[in-house]
Amino acid sequence: MNYRAIAKKLLQEQPQTIAVLLARLPAQDASEIVKLLPDFVQADLLQRIVHIERLPEEVLAEIDATLDAILRSR
């Protein structure tokens, strides 16, 4: 997995979307990506991840589609 390319693409998304995407990845992959993001983004994302609540299935499906597109475009 090209973590640098994924981190760069994620920065084009809204912060809440990035947080949900990272929360849905395996912890090892998410941590490698977070380490590549600017410090101020890391702090915001980690705070958002901690406070993520259950999302509707249609929102999760859309987020999963976004994640698949990002992973395929690397």
N, C-alpha and C positions, 0 to 999 in steps of 0.2 A: 504494500500500500504506500503510495506517495503522499506522506503526511504533509509535506510542504505545499504541494499543489492543492490538497484538500483544504488546508488552513486558508490559503489565498482565496479560494472560491467561497468558503464559508463567510469571509469578511464582506462579501457582497449581499449577504442575507441579513434579515432583521435579527437583533440580539436574541429575542425569545425563540425564534426559529432555530438559531444556532444552538441554543441551550438544549432544546428538545432533540435536535439531531445528535448532539454529543451524548445525551443521556441514553439514546437508543443504540449507541455503538458499544462494543465490548470496552470495558474500562481501560485496558492497555492501549487500545487505539485512540480512545478519547483523550487520555492523558498525554499521549505523544502529540496530538494535534493541538491541545490547549497550550503546551509548552512553546509552540511556535507562534502563538498569537501575542500581540502587544500586551504589556502588563495591565494596562487599564481595562482592556477587553477581558482578560483572564478573570480579573476580580469580579467584573459585572456578570460574566457567564456563570462562574461558580455560584454566585449568589442566586442567580435565576434557576440553576439546576437544583439547588437545595429546596427551592420553593415551588418546583413544578408539581402541579396537581394533575389529576386524571383528566385527560383530554378526550373529546368525542372521537369515535372511531374514524369518521370521515376526515378529521383534522390529522390524525395519525397517518392515515393512508396518503394524504397529500404530502406530509412531511417525509414519509418513507419514499415516495416517488422522487422528491427533491434529492434525498440522500442517494438513491440509486443513480440519478442523473449525474450527481457530483462524482460519485465513485467511478462511473463508466467513462467520464470525460477526462480522467487523469491520464 
